[in-house]
Amino acid sequence: MCRSKLSNSVYKLNYVNKIPSADLIWQSIELEEFIVKPKGYFDVPKRFEIVNEQYKLRAQPIIDNTTEYYQLELTGNTIGILKQKFRGTAYASSVDSTGRVWWYVIIDKEFEVENSYIDYQYYENRPHLIGWISSRYIREL
């Protein structure tokens, strides 16, 4: 399966007797060529919680259940399924042609996103996932 992932990592450097060591303190993963980046960002990020069960995390701020992405082995732009009570942070928004408001989000790493593009077993520290969600069935915290 050909999935080009962009990994964003933050490390804390420690020095013991002038010998450096690095500890991973934050990591996010996104599909590099597939995720649409926002054009602008919120002045202040928004914390949120999912209120619907089986909520779709998407690669772009639109509903697309039919386009074939053969290189990703996907039909449509759903890149994961979120459950009720999952939390995250929204950094931007976009409005589609139907007037639906989408949020560009990072899902908190303690929540394991179902049917995602990440195989969690390969990560020592579970990464945050990035994508778009409709703002209809979320609650701001």
Secondary structure, DSSP 8 states (H G I E B T S, - for coil): ----EEEEEEEEEEEETTEEEEEEEEEEEEETTTS---SS--SS-EEEEE-SSSEEEESSSS--SS-EEGGGTEESSEEEEE-TT-EEEEEEEEE-TTS-EEEEEEE-TTS--BT-S--GGG-SS--EEEEEEESTTEEE-
